[in-house]
């Protein structure tokens, strides 16, 4: 299912949590193999000591869980992030959204088109024929609230092996990586 045919909340069945906190997991994509971050008997050589490799492996695992959580609704991490940015910055321009997201303007246009077709977003005239300001509709705000709750559950699931202190430390450390090391 995609944003062009969004289900209503009563049609949506987010993954259920068990008493132990483990989610019932479904494959992210039909027929896609489950990503195994560590396969016994494989010599990873230098890869085991590379921060970038470890971050990418973690990202793949996290994205797989995200897809199992919201993938059937057509919500990807990029689309969710876009909705959050638009919802938190009413009137943001398409160009600025592309800059914040780190994607091409054409990629943002595709995302915006799907949100608009689903009745979740409106383009408002900015006074510049080349630019529009973006704003969530009431439906977009409602869906975003629901998505935030589901994504929070997903995030709690993928980080359940970390203490609260470790989660905060990880966020700080990843933030340092985003700033880039001095060379």
SVG drawing of the C-alpha trace seen along z (x, -y; Angstrom):
<svg xmlns="http://www.w3.org/2000/svg" viewBox="-12 -37 56 58">
<polyline fill="none" stroke="black" stroke-width="0.4" points="0.0,0.0 1.3,-3.5 0.4,-7.1 -1.9,-7.3 -4.2,-4.7 -3.6,-5.3 -5.6,-3.2 -7.6,-4.8 -6.4,-4.1 -9.2,-1.5 -7.8,0.4 -4.2,0.3 -2.9,3.0 0.5,1.9 2.7,4.8 1.7,6.1 4.0,6.2 4.3,9.3 4.7,9.3 8.4,9.5 8.6,6.4 9.6,8.4 7.7,7.5 6.2,10.1 8.3,9.5 7.3,9.8 9.7,9.5 10.2,5.9 9.4,6.8 7.6,9.9 10.2,12.5 13.1,10.4 15.6,12.4 15.9,11.4 19.1,9.3 21.6,11.1 24.1,8.6 26.6,11.3 26.9,14.7 28.9,17.3 31.9,18.8 32.5,15.6 35.8,13.7 34.9,10.0 38.6,9.0 39.1,5.2 35.3,4.7 34.9,5.6 36.9,2.5 35.3,0.0 32.8,-2.4 31.2,-3.1 30.6,0.6 29.1,1.1 26.8,-1.9 25.7,-0.6 25.0,2.9 23.0,1.4 21.1,-0.8 20.1,2.2 18.8,4.0 16.8,0.9 15.4,0.3 14.3,3.9 12.3,3.5 10.9,0.1 9.7,1.7 8.1,4.5 6.4,1.8 5.1,-0.7 6.2,0.6 2.7,1.9 1.5,-1.7 4.1,-3.0 5.9,-4.8 9.6,-4.7 12.1,-6.4 12.6,-9.1 8.9,-9.8 8.4,-9.7 11.2,-12.2 9.8,-14.4 6.4,-14.5 8.0,-15.3 10.0,-18.1 7.0,-19.6 4.8,-19.2 7.3,-20.9 8.2,-23.6 4.9,-24.7 5.4,-26.7 8.8,-25.2 9.7,-25.4 10.3,-22.4 13.9,-23.5 14.6,-23.9 13.0,-20.5 15.3,-18.9 18.3,-20.6 17.3,-19.4 16.6,-15.9 19.9,-15.8 18.1,-14.7 17.6,-16.1 14.7,-18.6 13.2,-16.1 13.1,-13.5 11.3,-15.8 8.8,-16.7 7.9,-13.0 7.4,-12.6 5.3,-15.8 3.2,-14.6 2.3,-11.4 1.5,-13.3 -0.7,-15.7 -2.5,-13.0 -3.2,-11.3 -4.7,-14.5 -2.0,-14.9 -0.3,-18.0 -1.0,-21.2 1.3,-23.4 0.7,-27.0 1.7,-29.8 4.9,-31.5 4.7,-34.5 7.5,-33.0 6.3,-30.9 9.3,-28.6 8.6,-27.7 5.8,-26.5 5.4,-26.5 4.3,-23.1 1.8,-22.6 0.2,-19.4 -3.6,-19.2 -5.7,-18.1 -5.5,-14.5 -1.7,-14.8 -1.5,-16.0 -3.6,-13.1 -1.6,-10.5 1.7,-12.0 0.6,-11.7 -0.2,-8.1 3.0,-7.4 5.0,-9.1 3.5,-6.7 4.3,-3.7 7.8,-4.8 8.5,-5.5 7.4,-1.8 9.7,-0.7 12.6,-2.7 12.0,-1.3 12.1,2.2 15.3,1.8 17.1,0.2 15.7,2.5 19.2,4.0 20.4,0.5 19.9,-1.2 18.6,-4.8 22.1,-6.0 23.5,-4.0 20.8,-5.3 21.7,-8.9 25.4,-8.2 24.8,-6.6 22.8,-9.6 25.6,-11.9 28.3,-9.7 26.3,-9.4 25.9,-13.2 29.6,-13.5 30.0,-11.4 27.5,-13.6 29.7,-16.6 32.7,-14.7 36.1,-14.3 38.8,-17.0 41.4,-15.8"/>
</svg>
